[in-house]
Amino acid sequence: MNPYNTPPVSCPWWRTTPAVLGLLVLIALFGTFSYTLGFFVMIAAVVAVWVVAPWRKRAKLGATLGALVLLTIGGEVGARLDHDPAPTTDAKSADPSRVSTDAASPSPLADFAGQPLHRAEERARSAGYRAGHHDAAEDGRTIFMRSLWTVCFQKADTATKTVDFAAVRTGEPCPAKDGAPLPWPKMPDVVGATYDAAVEELEQADIDLDSVTLDDVYLDVDAPSVDEAAENGDEWRVCFQSPDEGTSVPSDTIVHLDLGRWTDADLVQRCPSQKDTTYKIPANDPDYADDNGDSSANADSGSRIGGGGSTDGDSSSSGGSEGGSAGTVHPGAFCSPSGATGTSRTGKPMVCGPGSDGRDRWRSA
């Protein structure tokens, strides 16, 4: 009983539960004739479920899952119907003598290797064959969207007019034989090699260089571009790689190379033990502190980290006379004059000399 004596609110027919359920049923119907058409109907149905249908969230989630199931069922039914076409009843097939002649000399079927699976099946049916298909790889994957698969092998029986296609996803390499593993290239071991040598090994392994990304192992050095690394290919060396040696590299795999670059003038001329944990210039480490516990300034900013004196770029003083000792100094900090000597806080002899950027820095003696 309505205490307010108001008429019930009417709902448009297209928002009712039967209308939405009918749209869901259409998914299987259209999917039987065309998987692509069924897919678009499924998208429309899912949108209607979430936007139009006055259902609770759990019911909408269930309807979305049901839409996927209906599309799968419709696609599978359509595939089976395509594989088993109804026998023809034309005049030629009704003539017993003609049937006997055709059976005695069946027409051969063209080789469809390398063609899209759906086109191969269409042409095989046009030639009077019943077509089937399966995954050519060892995985035994179910084939949906036949337009996205490519024929590798076919086995035709001219007596029964049947053909079975073995296919892989478009872009995948065909296995050596039906049911064998996909022959993806294997990742070589390029750790320790120069960038030029690493690129050559990757090419020999048939790995697409467009899938290779570069990074620098030092936290205070920007990652090089491909052109930058190629320009000085003998100075960059591979410190880490991903995937590991011997790992299969499918077409969608991204290959990572972590590079370190050093020349005779660099303080650091070796790979760190771990990625993203080492600063090429120790003074660039924000946790790096001098003997008094004060945080050191960034070396790239031109701040001197060493003895007292000026902090103005190349003219910074080392705190010692030319050829003399500057006391305790910090590796990588700017220094002057060239040739001055000092000692790191660990007791390692240091000398003021040109760094990789041509400016005088404290480096190992």
Secondary structure, 3 states (H helix, E strand, C coil): CCCCCCCCCCCCHHHCHHHHHHHHHHHHHHHHHCHHHHHHHHHHHHHHHHHCCCCCHHHHHHHHHHHHHHHHHHHHHHHHHHHCCCCCCCHHHHCHHHHHHHHHCCCCCCCCCCCEHHHHHHHHHHCCCEEEEEECCCCCCCCCCHHHEEEEEEEEECCCCEEEEEEEECCCCCCCCCCCCCCCCECCCCCCCEHHHHHHHHHHCCCCHHHEEEEECECCCCCCCHHHHHHCCCCEEEEEEECCCCCECCCCCCEEEEEEECCCCCCCCCCCCCCCCECCCHHHCCCCECCCCCECCCHHHCCCCCCCCCCCHHHCCCCCCCCCEEEECCCCCECCCCCCEEECCCCCEEEEEECCCCCEEEEEC
